[in-house]
Amino acid sequence: MAAKKSDTDAAPTKQGRLRQYWTVFDVTRRHDPAVVWWMLLALFGTIGVSVGLGFVLGHPVYLSIFGVMIGATIALYVLTRRAEAAAFAQLAGQPGASVAALQNLRKGWTVVEEPSAVDPRTQDLVFRVIGRPGVVLITEGPLPRVNKLAENERKRIGRVLGQNVPVHIISAGDAPGQITLRKLTPTLVKMKPALSKTEVTEVIKRLRALGGIKPPIPKGVDPFRARPDRRANRGR
């Protein structure tokens, strides 16, 4: 009875994963039609190489089967990467896109979804992200116009935090001198720690008292919800 129940539970799980893959593929294909050809190239290219090696080594059947499995894995990887690129492309230019792009930031960071500063005339934005490297101000707007807004915000929170808490400024965007949405998370993760966990908690408490402004976070695409389940790729 236990085995039958396990088989019954496994079927919906497998169907759910397949449905998820299809949804990701369908959404990505609408914004990036070339994903179909890249996936086919990854699949059949790998199979072709495996079959060729199979004939050379005298094991065409075994290496063909192996090639199908590896090709499918590479094709899914291609889908994942293209899906992320398509999602970030949709986010670009929307108010709050930088915060949406940081939703996959690892534990230990606090992303404040409310902008801490807004220029009502230009609609330039500044967001706060807090972690062990200190406070990171993420700006949205063209350089150097948004720099003044960011510097004013740095001075404002500096009066609350004092001189011992590092305050960094990162400009999000596609222009020279800016960090693209896709590279925002890796950029923050690579920053060196300067505060203890206790100090980070204290910084969060102090900044929370400053409040924020109603968030203009885009509600459309989350690039990290649009990709396949990595556990499914490992066969879990």
N, C-alpha and C positions, 0 to 999 in steps of 0.2 A: 504493500500500500504506500509506503514511504517513497519507493522508487517512482511509482505512478504519479504521485503528487509532485515530486521533483521535476519530472518530465513535463507535467502540465504547467508548472510555474516557469519553466525554461522557455516554452514556446512563446508566451506573450512578451517575455523579455527580449527574445530574438526579434520578434516582429516590431517591437518598439524601437530597437536599434536600427533596423532596416528602414523604418519609417522616418527616423531622425536623419539618417544618411540621405534619403531621398529628398526630404525637406530642404536640407542644406544645399544639396546639388541643384534643386529646382530654383531656389532663391539666388544662388550664385550664378547660375546659367543666365538668368534674366539680365543681370548687370555685367556679366563677363562671359559672353558666348564662347570665347576661346577656351574656356575651362574644359569643354567636351573634348577638344582635340588634344589638349595637353594630357588629359587623363588617358585617352586612347593611346597616345604615344608612350606614356609611362607603362601602361599595361602590355601592349603588344610589342613594344621595343624590348622590354625585359624578357618576355616569352621568347622572342626571336633569338636573343642572345643565349638564353638557356638551352633552347633546342639545338642551336649551332654547337655549343659546348658539349651537349649530350652526344651528338654524333661523333665529335672529335674524341671524346673520352670513352665512347662505347656504351653510354647509359642514357639514350635519348628520352625514354619514358620517365625515368625518375627525375631527371633534370627538367623535363617539361612540366611535370607536376609542381616541382619546386619553383620554377619560373612563374607559373600562374599565381602561386601564393605570394611570392615576392612582388610580382607586378601589381597585384591587387593592393598590397600594402603601400607601394609607392604611389599608386593612383589615388588612394585615400589621403595620403600625405599632400599630394598636389592639390586635391580638393580643399583640404584644410587651409593651406596657405593662400589659395586663390579666394576662398571664402572670407578670410580675414582681410585681405586687401580690398575686396569689394565692400565689406562692411565699413572699413575705415574711409573709403572713398565717399560713401554715403554720409558719414558723419562730418566730413570736412566742410567747414564753412558754417556749421550750425552753432548757435550760442550754447556753450556748455559742452562742446564736443570733447574737450580735453578731459573733463571729469568722467564722461562716459567711457573714454578710452582707458581710464585708470581703474575700471571696475574689477579687473583681474589682478590688481596689485596685491602682493602677498601679505600675509598676516604681519602685523607690526606697524602698519601704516594706517593713518586715519585720513580719509579723503572727505573734505567738507564740501558737500554738494552746493551749498549756498555761496555765491560769489562774495568775497570780502570787500571788493571795491568795483564800482561801475562808473564809467564816464557816460552820463545821460545824453551827451551830444553825439558821441561817436559810437556808443554801445560797446566800447572796449571793456573787457572783463579781467578780473584777477581772482583766482581761486587759491585756497590754502590746502596744502597737504602736509601732514605732520608725521614724523617718524624719528628714528634714532639719529639720522643725519641732521635733524633740526626742522625748521619750518621751510617748506618750499612753496614759493609763490608762482603759480602757473598763470601766465598771461595769455589772453586771446586778443589779438589786434595787431596791426602793422607796426613794425619797428621803424623809427625810434619813438613813434607817438605814444605807444603804450608804456614805454619805459618810465615816463614821468608818473603815471598812475601807480606803477609798481613800486617806485621809489617812495612815494608818499605813503603807500601801505606798509612798506618796510619800516619807515620811521614811526608810523602809528603803532605797530605791534611791538617795535623795539622799546617803546616807552613802557609797555606792559611787561615784557619779558626780560628786559635788561640786556647787558652786553655779552652774557655767557651763552646765549642760545643763538646758534648760526641761523641766518635767514638767507636763503638762496632764491634767485629769480631765474625761472626758465620760461622762455617764450615758445608757445606752441604754434605751429603753422608750417607752411611749405616754402616760405621765403628764405633767402640766405640769412644765416644766423639764428634760425628757428629750429626747433625740434619737431619732427613730424609726429602725428598721432601714434603711428605704429611704434615709434622709438621712445615714447614717453615713459612707459613702464620700465623697459630695460635701463633707461638713463637714471631713473630714481633708484632702482635696485642696486646699481653700481656705486652709488654715493657712499662715502665712508661714514660709519657711525660716529657721532660726537656726544650723544646723550645716553644716559642709562634709561631703562624702562620706567623707573620711578620718575625721572626728570621729564620723560615724554608725557606721562600721565599728568604731571603738574602743568606742563605747557598747554595741554589740551584744556584743562580746567580754566586756566587764565584766558585763553583765547575764546573759549565758549562764552565768556562774559561780554565779549565785544559784539557778539551776534553776527548777523549777516543780512543778505538781501534775498528776496524771493528768487529761487533758482530757476534759470531758463534752461534746464537740462533737456536735451533732445530725448523724446520718448520713442523714437523710431527703432534704430538698429543698435544692438549691443553686439560688438564684434566677437565677444567671447561666449555669447549664447548661440552664435550662428554656426559654430564649428562642431564637428562630430565628437562623440564621447571618446576620450583617449583610452578609457578602460576597455571599451569595445575593441579598440585597435589591438589591445594586448590579449584579447580573448577572455576577459574576465566576465 
